[in-house]
Amino acid sequence: MEKLIIAILLLSTFLSACTNGKSIKEKSNKVESNKNNDNEKDKNEDKIDTDEILLPKEYFNVLQTVSGKQIIQNPDNDRLLVNTKYYLSSSFVPENLEIPKVTFAFSDTSVEKAHLRQTAAEALEKMFADSKSSGMNLVAVSGYRSYQRQSVLFNAEVKSKGETEAVKWVARPGTSEHQSGLAMDISSISYGSKLDQGFDQTKEFQWLSENAHKYGFILRYPKGKESITNYEYEPWHFRYVGVDVASEMFKLGISFEEFIMNARPM
């Protein structure tokens, strides 16, 4: 009888251990499964839903290779992508440049950098007016920039820092969005009208980050997208792309390169 009781106790202990081992294993499998699901979720969140990105075909670049450079043939398109790969012709000057009625960081508004294309200028005026109503003090610092002016600035930067460092901050002639007449460098009175990364600590930058898309403007060179845009983070550089594109980009949290490269013609 004594031997039978001992045998039963041993069997009970063995079964309990097996059950606990199975429970631990199942728990471990669940944890691993959850981890895998989380990893898959993270991967999916990084993906861009290209089904959401539709763009009229006339807004895509029309390109022609000239002397090894891809030159944009439809530069009047206000959704054009100008970057280190896609050039504007040295002879291109937007036809409808005008001086927006906004506060500038300089007094002589006859200079070329005070100009923007008409559509972008009108949108900038509305954005500045609404920002002022919200207690902001934005200033326009630099808009249109001719091919010739780009050459002067680029050569000076190369002379000062060397070409490798220069291309991170200053566009090669023909690859600057400023030549399109659709970009404006923006700062604030409280920040001394400076153009540097510290501008992102101002209330004006915060307002622009949350509202610029409503007027058709995007932060062209955002933080974390340097490997895609090929430029350093520039919290002052805003580009007009239209309310439709700007709003879609804001929703998706992507750069202009990512938008255009993933867009489907409609």
C-alpha positions in Angstrom: 0.0 0.0 0.0 2.8 2.3 1.0 4.6 1.6 -2.4 1.3 2.3 -4.3 0.9 5.7 -2.6 4.5 6.7 -3.4 4.0 5.6 -7.0 0.8 7.7 -7.3 2.6 10.8 -5.9 5.5 10.4 -8.3 3.2 10.1 -11.3 1.2 13.1 -10.1 4.5 15.2 -9.8 5.6 14.0 -13.3 2.3 15.0 -14.9 2.3 18.3 -13.2 5.8 19.0 -14.5 4.7 18.1 -18.0 1.7 20.3 -17.8 3.7 23.3 -16.5 6.4 22.7 -19.2 3.7 22.8 -21.9 2.2 25.9 -20.4 5.6 27.7 -20.3 6.2 26.6 -23.9 2.8 27.8 -25.1 3.4 31.1 -23.3 6.8 31.4 -24.9 5.3 30.7 -28.3 2.7 33.4 -27.8 5.3 35.9 -26.8 7.3 35.1 -29.9 4.2 35.2 -32.0 3.3 38.6 -30.7 6.8 39.8 -31.3 6.7 38.6 -34.9 3.3 40.3 -35.3 4.7 43.6 -33.9 7.7 43.4 -36.2 5.4 42.7 -39.2 3.2 45.7 -38.1 6.3 47.9 -37.9 7.3 46.8 -41.5 3.8 47.5 -42.8 3.7 50.9 -41.1 6.9 51.8 -43.0 5.3 50.8 -46.3 3.7 53.5 -48.4 0.2 52.7 -49.7 0.7 53.6 -53.3 -3.0 53.0 -54.0 -3.7 56.2 -52.1 -1.3 58.3 -54.3 -2.9 59.4 -57.5 -1.6 62.3 -59.7 -2.7 63.6 -63.0 -0.2 62.5 -65.6 0.6 66.1 -66.6 2.1 66.7 -63.2 4.9 64.1 -63.8 8.3 65.3 -65.1 8.9 65.0 -68.8 12.6 64.4 -69.1 15.3 64.6 -71.8 18.9 63.6 -71.3 21.3 66.4 -72.4 25.0 66.0 -71.9 24.4 63.3 -69.3 21.9 65.3 -67.3 18.1 64.7 -67.1 16.6 68.0 -68.0 12.9 68.8 -67.2 11.0 69.6 -70.4 7.8 70.8 -68.7 9.1 73.3 -66.1 5.8 75.3 -66.0 4.3 72.3 -64.1 4.0 73.5 -60.5 4.2 69.9 -59.1 7.6 69.3 -60.9 10.3 67.4 -59.0 13.6 69.3 -59.0 16.4 67.6 -57.2 20.0 66.3 -57.6 18.9 64.1 -60.5 16.4 66.3 -62.3 17.6 69.6 -63.7 16.0 72.8 -64.8 17.5 74.2 -68.0 20.0 77.0 -67.5 17.8 79.2 -69.7 14.6 78.6 -67.7 12.9 81.6 -66.0 9.3 81.3 -64.8 7.1 83.6 -66.8 4.7 84.8 -64.1 7.0 85.9 -61.3 5.6 88.4 -58.9 6.4 89.9 -55.5 4.1 88.5 -52.8 2.6 91.0 -50.3 4.3 89.6 -47.2 6.9 90.7 -44.7 10.4 90.3 -46.0 13.7 90.0 -44.1 15.1 92.8 -46.3 13.9 96.2 -47.6 14.7 96.1 -51.3 12.0 93.9 -52.7 13.0 94.6 -56.3 15.7 91.8 -56.0 15.1 88.4 -57.6 14.8 86.6 -54.3 11.7 88.6 -53.4 9.8 86.9 -56.3 7.6 83.8 -56.6 5.4 82.3 -59.3 1.9 83.9 -59.1 0.2 80.8 -57.8 2.8 80.3 -55.0 2.9 84.0 -54.2 -0.9 84.1 -53.7 -0.8 81.0 -51.5 2.1 82.5 -49.5 0.2 85.7 -48.9 -2.8 83.8 -47.4 -0.5 81.6 -45.3 1.4 84.6 -43.9 -1.9 86.5 -43.2 -3.5 83.6 -41.4 -0.3 83.0 -39.4 -0.3 86.6 -38.3 -3.8 86.2 -37.1 -2.6 83.3 -35.0 0.1 85.5 -33.4 3.0 84.4 -35.6 5.6 86.7 -37.1 6.9 85.0 -40.3 9.4 86.6 -42.7 10.2 85.7 -46.2 13.9 85.4 -46.7 14.7 83.9 -50.2 12.4 82.9 -53.1 13.3 82.8 -56.8 16.9 82.2 -57.6 18.2 82.3 -61.2 20.6 79.8 -62.7 23.3 82.5 -62.7 22.8 83.3 -59.0 22.9 79.5 -58.2 26.3 79.3 -59.9 27.7 82.2 -57.8 26.4 80.7 -54.6 27.5 77.1 -55.4 31.0 78.1 -56.4 31.4 80.2 -53.3 30.4 77.3 -51.1 32.7 74.9 -52.9 35.6 77.4 -52.4 34.7 77.7 -48.7 34.0 74.1 -47.8 35.0 71.8 -50.6 32.6 70.2 -53.1 31.7 67.1 -50.9 30.4 69.3 -48.1 29.0 72.0 -50.3 26.5 69.7 -52.1 24.9 68.8 -48.8 23.6 72.4 -48.4 23.8 74.2 -51.7 22.3 72.9 -54.9 24.3 72.5 -58.1 23.2 75.1 -60.7 20.0 73.8 -62.3 19.0 71.5 -59.4 17.7 74.2 -57.1 13.9 74.4 -56.4 14.4 78.2 -56.1 14.8 78.4 -59.8 11.3 77.0 -60.2 9.9 80.1 -58.5 7.9 77.7 -56.2 10.1 77.7 -53.1 10.5 80.2 -50.3 13.0 80.2 -47.4 11.0 81.3 -44.3 12.1 82.4 -40.8 10.6 84.6 -38.1 11.2 88.1 -36.7 11.7 86.5 -33.2 14.5 84.3 -34.6 16.2 87.2 -36.3 15.3 86.0 -39.8 18.1 83.4 -39.6 18.1 80.3 -41.7 19.4 77.4 -39.6 18.2 74.3 -37.9 17.5 76.1 -34.7 14.4 77.6 -36.4 12.6 74.4 -35.6 12.5 75.4 -32.0 10.3 78.4 -32.7 6.5 78.7 -32.4 6.5 79.9 -36.0 8.0 76.7 -37.2 5.6 74.7 -35.2 2.7 76.6 -36.8 4.1 76.0 -40.3 4.6 72.3 -39.6 0.9 71.9 -38.6 -0.6 74.3 -41.2 1.6 74.8 -44.3 -0.1 72.0 -46.2 -3.5 73.8 -46.0 -2.0 76.4 -48.3 -0.2 74.0 -50.6 3.3 74.2 -49.0 5.5 71.4 -47.8 8.6 71.2 -45.7 10.8 70.2 -48.6 13.8 68.7 -46.8 12.5 67.1 -43.6 14.5 65.5 -40.8 15.0 61.8 -41.2 14.7 61.9 -45.0 18.2 63.1 -45.8 19.1 59.9 -47.6 16.1 60.3 -49.8 16.3 64.0 -50.6 20.1 64.1 -50.6 20.1 67.3 -48.6 20.5 68.1 -45.0 17.5 68.9 -42.8 16.3 72.4 -43.7 13.4 73.6 -41.4 13.2 76.9 -43.3 12.7 75.7 -46.9 9.1 75.5 -47.9 7.9 74.5 -51.4 4.5 75.0 -53.1 3.1 71.8 -54.6 -0.7 72.6 -54.4 -3.1 71.9 -51.6 -4.0 68.4 -53.0 -0.4 67.1 -53.0 0.6 68.9 -49.8 -2.4 67.5 -47.9 -1.8 63.9 -49.1 1.9 64.2 -48.2 1.0 65.5 -44.7 -1.4 62.6 -44.1 1.2 60.0 -45.2 4.2 61.7 -43.6 6.5 61.3 -46.6 8.9 63.4 -48.6 8.2 64.8 -52.1 10.6 62.3 -53.6 8.6 59.4 -52.0 5.3 61.0 -53.1 6.3 61.4 -56.8 8.1 58.0 -57.1 5.1 56.2 -55.6 2.4 58.1 -57.4 0.3 56.5 -60.1 -0.9 58.6 -63.0 -4.7 59.1 -63.4 
